[in-house]
Amino acid sequence: MHKPFLLLVFFVTSCWAQPFLSAREYSERCATYYAKQYDLDPTLVRAVIEVESAWNPGAVSPAGAMGLMQLMPATARRYGATHPFWIHENVRAGVAYLADLVHLFHGDLRLVTAAYNAGENHITPQLLSYSNRNAYLYVSRVADVYRAELRRGGKP
C-alpha cells in the first residue's frame, strides 16, 4: 500500500540567518560567510560570482561550468560539491578553490583570477607571461567589478 508522506527538508547552515530569503540574499550571505571561513575578501568573492554567473545559481556555461561560481565538474568534485547547483555547496567549493589559488599565487589577485578562469595548470608555469585574451578580459572584468563594489562601500 502506498501511503502519502510529507517530506520536509530543513536545511541548516550558518549562511541562513532568517527564513524566506531570496536566492540572491541567500547567495550573498553564503559568499560572505564562506569568504570569512576561508579568510578571503568577501568583495572578491562577490566580484567573481558577478562575473561568473551574474548571481544565477542555475547558470551553465558552454564548457559545462555550473552554478554561481561556475565550477567545472572536476573542480566541483575536487572540493566536495556533490550538488554544484546548490548555492551553499557551490559557493563553499568555489571559495575554497579561490583560497587555494590565493595561497598558490601568494595573494597576487591577477594570477588568482586568471587561474580561476583558465585553470591553475595553465597559469602556474608561465605566471604573468601567460597570454590568453579571454583570461585577460576575465581578470579585467573581475577587477572592475571588485573596484566598483569597493567604491559602493563593499568591505575587503
Secondary structure, DSSP 4 states (H G I P E B T S, - for coil): -PPP---------TT--SSS--HHHHHHHHHHHHHHHTT--HHHHHHHHHHHHTT-TT-B-TT--BTTTTB-HHHHHHTT-SSTTSHHHHHHHHHHHHHHHHHHTTT-HHHHHHHHHH-HHHHTTTGGG---HHHHHHHHHHHHHHHHHHHTT---
